[in-house]
Amino acid sequence: MEHRNWQCPKCDTRTFSTDQFRATGGILAKIFDVQNKRFTTVSCDRCKYTEIYRTDQSTLGSVFDFFTQ
């Protein structure tokens, strides 16, 4: 993927891949195995440098919209 607003801070490449993952928050979330925190990653296709953004369920679409326009 390529976007004019993103450039790798290490190698200046403009192509990247996005992904997402979830993680647990507090002790109760760990006990009940609830993954209530969402993160979006943006990884440089050339050097694999990765930025991680914490997103809420409602803002997850906004992050993808920013990188896919």
Order of alpha helices (4+ residues) and beta strands (2+ residues): beta-alpha-beta-beta-alpha
